[in-house]
Amino acid sequence: MSTLVNVPKNGSLANVNSQTSFPNWSNWIDNFLNNDQLPLLNSLNFNRGITLPKVNILETADAYAVQMAVPGLKKTDFHIDLEEQLLSISAELQEEHDSPDAQYTRREFGYSSFKRTFSLPETVNDDQIEASYNDGILSIHLPKKEEAKRKPAKTIKIS
């Protein structure tokens, strides 16, 4: 699970993953399975779609925005849920069945799924969250509650 947190240095939001100190196992496994020295493993139909989509998280004065790179999907493939300040984004694609006569010499895509969960700040107005999907980018707009929006600076006159 990732958390949206205020970074004290500049006050911006960051996607903090508690396991960032560990190696990226998904890339390690992909590299191992894609090694052409292993023809037997490459001939098996392993699920190679285990990687997590990359995200950008933006903060403005009025809202947060999550942008997720997930090309090749349809709007109906996504499931977005919010429960107790946890925003979960998931998708699952089923493998299309080809003719029984088809024989692959190499197969690198098929069934894949992912699930990403983000802990939202209390300042998010969860009644007005909106999502859209265009050109392979899933965008989720998370407006802030009115009391959490930044107010413009004002000058106070001394009397």
N, C-alpha and C positions, 0 to 999 in steps of 0.2 A: 504494500500500500504506500502511496505517496502522500505527502502532506503539503498543503499550501501554507507557507509561513512567511512572516515578515522578516526580512534580513536586516538586522540592526544597522549595518554599515550604510545602506542607502534607502532603506524602507521599502524596497521592492519585493515582489513575490518571487518565490523560487519553488521548484519542484524538488523536494528533498526525498531521496530514497534512502531508507535506513541501511541498505546493503551496498552502498557505493564503494565500500572498501574491499569488497570481494571481487574476484575476476568475473568478467562477463561470460558466464557459462554458456549462454545461448550461442554466442559467437564461437566459443571454443568447440562446442558440439557440432555446429555447422561446418567449421573448418575440418574437423575430424571426419565427418561423414562425406564431405565433398572431396576428400583426398583421392585422386585418381589411382593411387597405389592400392586401394581397397575395392577391387571390382565386385567382390561378393556383397559387401555392404551397400555399394551403390546400386546393385541390382534389386535390393529389397525396397519395398515401398514404405520408407519411414516418413513420418510427418515432419517436414522441414519448415513448416509455417509456425514455429513456436515463438518467434521474436515478437517483442512488444512494440507497438507503434510509437513513434517519437511524438513528443508533445511540446508545444510552446505555451507558456502561461503569461498572460499580460495583465497589468493592472492600470486602470485609468482612475480618474477622480470618482467616476460613477459606477464602475463595474470591474469585474474580472472577466477574462476571456481565456478559454482553453481551446487550442487549435491542435488537432490530432491528424497526422498524415496517415491515411488509410485508403490508398488508391485501389480501384477495382471492385469496390463494394457498392451496394445499393442502399438507399435510405432504410429499406425494410430489413436489412441485415443487422442493424444495430439495436441494442437494448440499452437504454439509459435509465438508471434508477437512482433515486435519492432517498436514503433512509438514515435518520439521525445524523445529519451533517456529513454523510458519506456518499459521494457521487461515484457511481459505478458505471463504467462504459464497457460494453462487451459486444462481440460479434462472433458468429459461428457460421462457417460456410460448409455446406455438404459437398462431397465429391460427386461430380457428375459421372454417371455410369456410361462408359463407352461400349461399343459393340464387343461381344465376347471374342471376336477374331483379332482385336487390336492387341499388338504386342509392343510394349515400350522397350526401347534400348536404353533409355534413361528417363526417369520421371522425377521432376523436382518440385512440382506443385500439385496440389490436390486439396484435401481437407485441411482446414486451418481454423483456429479460433484464438481469441485473446480476451483478457479482462483486465482493466485498469481501474483502480479505485483511488479516489482523492478525498482527503479530509478537508472539508470546507471551513473557512473561518465563520464565526458567529455573525459576522457583518453581512453575509449574503442573504438577499431576499429570496428565499427558496420558492415563493409563489410565482415569481416572474422569470424563472429560468427558461431560456429558449435554446433550441439547437437547429442547425442547418447543415447540409452536406452538399458541397459544390467542388467539382474538379479534384476529387480525391482528398479533400480536407473537411473533416468534421469540426464544426465550430460550435462551441457552447458558450452562450452569453449568460453571465452570472451577475445580475445587478446587485448593487449594494443597498442595504437598508438606508432610508433617508438620513437617519441620525449618524450613519457611518461615513457619509459622503464628505469629502474635504470642503471646507468653507474657504472662500477667498480671504486673503489677509486684509485686515482693515487697520487704518490708522486711528489711534485714540488721541484726541486732543486733551491737553492738560489745561484745566480751568484754574 
